[in-house]
Amino acid sequence: MEKYFDVGSLVVIGITFFLFVLALLVKGATHDLLLEAGVFLVSVKLIMMGYKTKKEHERIFAELQAIRQDSKKQKKEQV
């Protein structure tokens, strides 16, 4: 699980889910349930976007490392 989410994301998911279940038990299946479900879904979507951003940053960083290595190799060949 840590491969996909960091500790902070897991804590946010856990707290949000706990509060969603608590609201469901306290309020029951009323109109407010839709609001609580919306809040839960927004939290999950933000965490998913954070994961995608992290993966994209890792890809860009790997490309930059490759460019640096190529640049160093070219400088050595020129000297």
C-alpha positions, 0 to 999 in steps of 0.5 A: 500500500505504501507503494501507492500512497504516502503516510499522510494520504493514508491518514487523510483517507482513514480520517475522512472515511471514519468521519463519513461512517460516523456521519452516516450513523448519526444522521442516517441515510438523509439528504446530508448523506449526499454532502458527506459522500461528496466530501469523501469523494473530493478527498479521494480525488485530491489524493489520487491527483497527488499520486499522479503528480508524484509519479510525473515528478519522478518521471521528469526527474529521471529524464533530467538525470539522463540528460545530465549524464549525457551532457557530462559524457559529451563534455568528457568526449570534447576534452 
